[in-house]
């Protein structure tokens, strides 16, 4: 009698686990890219950022002056 009930319990656990796995794999990825063009930095801006920030202690006024001199918005 106990063997039958253990077998039925094992089958019920396996069935519920299989149902859970099938539901988890059936979910659709809802992550979408934001509207508009992708956020990319132009080569000119990247060069200006590197020149104005690379290896230097950050100072707001100097950064703004450097970026403005490079023709980029700070």
DOBARO-389752 format. One line per field, with one value per residue: residue number from 1; chain; x, y, z of N, C-alpha, C in turn. Coordinates in nm, 3 decimals. Example, Ala and Ser with C-alpha at 12.3 -4.5 7.8 and 13.67 -1.06 7.14 Angstrom:
DOBARO-389752
i [1; 2] $
ch [A; A] $
nxx [1.319; 1.285] $
nyy [-0.569; -0.225] $
nzz [0.780; 0.708] $
caxx [1.230; 1.367] $
cayy [-0.450; -0.106] $
cazz [0.780; 0.714] $
cxx [1.320; 1.290] $
cyy [-0.330; 0.003] $
czz [0.780; 0.787] $
***
This chain:
DOBARO-389752
i [1; 2; 3; 4; 5; 6; 7; 8; 9; 10; 11; 12; 13; 14; 15; 16; 17; 18; 19; 20; 21; 22; 23; 24; 25; 26; 27; 28; 29; 30; 31; 32; 33; 34; 35; 36; 37; 38; 39; 40; 41; 42; 43; 44; 45; 46; 47; 48; 49; 50; 51; 52; 53; 54; 55; 56; 57; 58; 59; 60; 61; 62; 63; 64; 65; 66; 67; 68; 69; 70; 71; 72; 73; 74] $
ch [A; A; A; A; A; A; A; A; A; A; A; A; A; A; A; A; A; A; A; A; A; A; A; A; A; A; A; A; A; A; A; A; A; A; A; A; A; A; A; A; A; A; A; A; A; A; A; A; A; A; A; A; A; A; A; A; A; A; A; A; A; A; A; A; A; A; A; A; A; A; A; A; A; A] $
nxx [0.082; 0.190; 0.391; 0.250; 0.127; 0.355; 0.458; 0.254; 0.269; 0.527; 0.488; 0.302; 0.457; 0.655; 0.495; 0.396; 0.635; 0.716; 0.514; 0.565; 0.819; 0.758; 0.592; 0.767; 0.955; 0.796; 0.750; 0.768; 1.028; 1.015; 1.163; 1.242; 1.414; 1.478; 1.281; 1.389; 1.713; 2.009; 2.212; 2.496; 2.834; 3.001; 3.308; 3.458; 3.359; 3.427; 3.706; 3.745; 3.643; 3.827; 4.063; 4.004; 3.956; 4.115; 4.333; 4.348; 4.285; 3.954; 3.815; 3.563; 3.536; 3.762; 3.716; 3.480; 3.575; 3.772; 3.620; 3.453; 3.645; 3.718; 3.500; 3.271; 2.974; 2.968] $
nyy [-0.119; 0.128; 0.152; 0.192; 0.441; 0.599; 0.581; 0.705; 0.961; 1.035; 1.040; 1.249; 1.465; 1.473; 1.530; 1.785; 1.927; 1.902; 2.045; 2.301; 2.355; 2.357; 2.579; 2.783; 2.779; 2.857; 3.125; 3.446; 3.660; 3.985; 4.210; 4.499; 4.702; 5.048; 5.314; 5.504; 5.618; 5.412; 5.454; 5.594; 5.703; 5.951; 5.931; 6.163; 6.288; 6.091; 6.103; 6.362; 6.337; 6.153; 6.303; 6.513; 6.393; 6.167; 6.021; 6.245; 6.447; 6.511; 6.821; 7.044; 7.301; 7.307; 7.080; 7.151; 7.374; 7.247; 7.059; 7.236; 7.374; 7.168; 7.155; 7.024; 6.952; 6.986] $
nzz [0.000; 0.084; -0.103; -0.337; -0.286; -0.256; -0.512; -0.659; -0.548; -0.631; -0.909; -0.927; -0.838; -1.037; -1.260; -1.195; -1.189; -1.454; -1.580; -1.478; -1.589; -1.862; -1.878; -1.801; -2.008; -2.216; -2.199; -2.343; -2.453; -2.351; -2.362; -2.528; -2.765; -2.697; -2.841; -3.129; -3.250; -3.195; -2.902; -2.970; -2.971; -3.144; -3.332; -3.317; -3.085; -2.899; -2.912; -2.815; -2.554; -2.452; -2.466; -2.291; -2.047; -1.993; -1.773; -1.613; -1.327; -1.239; -1.313; -1.312; -1.448; -1.615; -1.769; -1.907; -2.049; -2.207; -2.358; -2.495; -2.646; -2.812; -2.970; -2.890; -2.704; -2.353] $
caxx [0.000; 0.276; 0.464; 0.158; 0.109; 0.482; 0.466; 0.160; 0.325; 0.639; 0.431; 0.242; 0.566; 0.715; 0.400; 0.392; 0.764; 0.715; 0.423; 0.635; 0.926; 0.701; 0.544; 0.882; 1.018; 0.702; 0.740; 0.831; 1.112; 0.943; 1.256; 1.254; 1.505; 1.405; 1.258; 1.488; 1.842; 2.087; 2.300; 2.635; 2.914; 3.081; 3.452; 3.507; 3.326; 3.505; 3.842; 3.740; 3.627; 3.954; 4.161; 3.967; 3.938; 4.205; 4.448; 4.349; 4.192; 3.840; 3.787; 3.448; 3.559; 3.861; 3.650; 3.388; 3.659; 3.836; 3.519; 3.411; 3.754; 3.715; 3.380; 3.169; 2.899; 3.014] $
cayy [0.000; 0.246; 0.160; 0.251; 0.583; 0.665; 0.588; 0.808; 1.089; 1.062; 1.076; 1.381; 1.562; 1.482; 1.597; 1.928; 1.983; 1.911; 2.156; 2.425; 2.374; 2.392; 2.717; 2.872; 2.788; 2.913; 3.270; 3.521; 3.771; 4.110; 4.323; 4.558; 4.816; 5.174; 5.378; 5.602; 5.563; 5.359; 5.551; 5.576; 5.824; 5.969; 5.919; 6.296; 6.308; 5.997; 6.157; 6.478; 6.287; 6.093; 6.411; 6.599; 6.321; 6.054; 6.036; 6.375; 6.465; 6.583; 6.957; 7.081; 7.415; 7.268; 6.985; 7.227; 7.453; 7.156; 7.006; 7.347; 7.398; 7.058; 7.168; 6.932; 6.997; 6.914] $
cazz [0.000; 0.089; -0.229; -0.436; -0.256; -0.287; -0.657; -0.704; -0.507; -0.720; -1.040; -0.915; -0.830; -1.171; -1.350; -1.165; -1.230; -1.601; -1.616; -1.447; -1.687; -1.992; -1.870; -1.795; -2.139; -2.312; -2.184; -2.452; -2.410; -2.377; -2.365; -2.661; -2.772; -2.686; -2.972; -3.170; -3.293; -3.085; -2.838; -3.010; -2.958; -3.265; -3.312; -3.278; -2.943; -2.821; -2.905; -2.726; -2.417; -2.410; -2.447; -2.178; -1.921; -1.976; -1.685; -1.547; -1.218; -1.293; -1.269; -1.394; -1.537; -1.716; -1.858; -1.993; -2.140; -2.301; -2.450; -2.581; -2.740; -2.908; -3.052; -2.840; -2.587; -2.234] $
cxx [0.086; 0.355; 0.378; 0.143; 0.239; 0.499; 0.375; 0.211; 0.441; 0.590; 0.371; 0.348; 0.631; 0.624; 0.395; 0.523; 0.769; 0.625; 0.491; 0.742; 0.868; 0.647; 0.660; 0.948; 0.926; 0.691; 0.822; 0.914; 1.044; 1.034; 1.269; 1.352; 1.424; 1.386; 1.368; 1.619; 1.919; 2.181; 2.444; 2.706; 3.000; 3.230; 3.512; 3.481; 3.408; 3.648; 3.847; 3.727; 3.758; 4.057; 4.130; 3.957; 4.044; 4.325; 4.456; 4.250; 4.077; 3.826; 3.681; 3.476; 3.657; 3.801; 3.559; 3.469; 3.723; 3.735; 3.470; 3.519; 3.760; 3.591; 3.268; 3.098; 2.948; 2.904] $
cyy [0.126; 0.261; 0.224; 0.401; 0.660; 0.682; 0.697; 0.948; 1.129; 1.104; 1.216; 1.490; 1.581; 1.555; 1.746; 1.995; 2.000; 2.025; 2.289; 2.455; 2.416; 2.534; 2.815; 2.887; 2.850; 3.065; 3.339; 3.634; 3.902; 4.231; 4.373; 4.674; 4.945; 5.236; 5.480; 5.537; 5.508; 5.465; 5.520; 5.710; 5.834; 5.959; 6.052; 6.321; 6.214; 6.047; 6.277; 6.435; 6.228; 6.201; 6.489; 6.525; 6.215; 6.088; 6.169; 6.375; 6.552; 6.720; 7.011; 7.192; 7.381; 7.172; 7.058; 7.308; 7.364; 7.102; 7.115; 7.377; 7.289; 7.062; 7.073; 6.993; 6.918; 6.829] $
czz [0.000; -0.041; -0.337; -0.410; -0.282; -0.438; -0.711; -0.667; -0.598; -0.859; -1.036; -0.911; -0.967; -1.268; -1.323; -1.205; -1.381; -1.646; -1.590; -1.551; -1.821; -1.991; -1.871; -1.932; -2.243; -2.302; -2.291; -2.394; -2.449; -2.377; -2.508; -2.654; -2.760; -2.824; -3.002; -3.209; -3.172; -3.028; -2.875; -2.998; -3.084; -3.232; -3.265; -3.131; -2.855; -2.805; -2.810; -2.581; -2.365; -2.381; -2.319; -2.045; -1.894; -1.888; -1.612; -1.432; -1.269; -1.228; -1.364; -1.493; -1.648; -1.817; -1.956; -2.094; -2.247; -2.404; -2.545; -2.685; -2.847; -2.998; -3.012; -2.722; -2.465; -2.183] $
***
